């Protein structure tokens, strides 16, 4: 709520989430999870673009960001951000990179042998 004397400004808090997504929910082929990485493509931006989609493109133009980071910066729910990302990706304005898989765990016995060898060599 604004304090007296502050100008009234429209913010994302005043817009219902279903208005931002035009009433749509997540697509069936939801390719985004919290750690999916997104950046802008080389396509020129259209002149007519929703403010939220423009904000996503502005955020992602600096490099790869995760879906969670985008939602945090925009202060929007994850589901809403996923719908926006899905639209922008389908139109070719975003490049989506699957999350990097977790590293394969190294065998503990191998690490122990390396440690023992280092301790024997360097004491």
C-alpha positions in Angstrom: 0.0 0.0 0.0 1.3 3.5 -0.9 2.0 6.0 1.8 0.3 9.4 1.5 2.1 11.6 -1.0 3.5 8.7 -3.1 2.2 8.4 -6.6 0.0 5.4 -7.5 2.0 3.0 -9.7 0.8 -0.2 -11.3 2.8 -3.2 -10.3 2.7 -6.9 -10.8 1.1 -7.2 -7.4 -2.0 -5.5 -8.8 -2.4 -7.8 -11.8 -3.9 -11.2 -11.3 -1.7 -14.0 -12.6 -4.4 -15.4 -14.9 -4.4 -12.0 -16.7 -0.7 -12.2 -17.3 -1.1 -15.7 -19.0 -4.4 -14.8 -20.7 -6.0 -17.5 -18.5 -3.8 -20.3 -19.8 -2.2 -22.9 -17.6 1.0 -24.9 -18.1 1.3 -26.6 -21.5 1.2 -30.4 -21.5 4.8 -30.6 -22.8 6.2 -28.4 -20.0 9.9 -28.4 -20.7 10.9 -26.1 -17.8 11.9 -27.1 -14.3 13.4 -24.8 -11.6 17.0 -25.2 -12.9 16.3 -25.1 -16.7 18.6 -22.5 -18.2 17.2 -19.8 -20.5 18.7 -17.0 -22.6 17.6 -14.9 -25.5 18.0 -15.9 -29.1 19.3 -13.8 -32.0 15.8 -13.0 -33.3 14.9 -9.4 -33.2 12.2 -8.5 -30.6 8.7 -7.8 -31.8 7.5 -4.3 -31.3 4.2 -5.5 -29.7 5.0 -7.6 -26.7 3.4 -7.9 -23.3 5.3 -6.1 -20.5 6.0 -9.3 -18.6 7.4 -11.0 -21.7 9.5 -7.9 -22.5 10.8 -8.1 -18.9 11.7 -11.8 -19.3 13.7 -11.0 -22.5 15.4 -8.1 -20.8 16.5 -10.3 -17.9 17.7 -13.1 -20.1 19.6 -10.9 -22.5 22.5 -10.8 -20.0 23.2 -14.5 -20.2 21.8 -17.8 -19.0 19.4 -17.7 -16.1 17.4 -20.5 -14.4 13.7 -20.5 -14.3 13.8 -20.0 -10.5 16.1 -16.9 -10.9 13.7 -15.4 -13.5 10.7 -15.9 -11.2 12.6 -14.4 -8.3 13.7 -11.3 -10.2 10.2 -10.8 -11.6 8.5 -11.6 -8.3 6.0 -13.9 -10.1 4.9 -17.4 -9.3 6.9 -20.2 -11.0 3.9 -21.4 -13.0 3.3 -18.0 -14.5 6.9 -17.7 -15.5 6.8 -21.1 -17.1 3.9 -20.1 -19.2 5.7 -16.9 -20.3 8.9 -18.8 -21.0 6.9 -21.5 -23.0 5.3 -18.8 -25.2 8.6 -17.0 -25.8 10.4 -20.3 -26.5 7.7 -21.4 -28.9 8.0 -18.1 -30.8 11.8 -18.6 -31.1 12.8 -15.7 -28.8 14.4 -17.8 -26.2 17.0 -20.6 -26.2 16.4 -23.2 -23.6 19.2 -25.5 -22.3 18.3 -28.5 -20.2 19.8 -28.5 -16.7 23.3 -29.9 -16.4 23.0 -33.4 -15.0 24.5 -34.0 -11.6 28.1 -35.3 -11.8 28.6 -39.0 -11.5 29.8 -39.9 -8.0 33.4 -41.1 -7.9 34.0 -44.4 -6.2 35.0 -43.6 -2.6 37.7 -46.4 -2.6 39.4 -44.6 -5.6 39.5 -41.4 -3.7 40.9 -43.2 -0.6 43.7 -44.7 -2.7 44.6 -41.3 -4.1 44.6 -39.8 -0.6 46.8 -42.7 0.7 49.2 -42.2 -2.2 49.5 -38.5 -1.6 50.1 -39.0 2.1 52.7 -41.7 1.4 54.5 -39.4 -1.1 54.3 -36.1 0.7 53.8 -37.3 4.2 
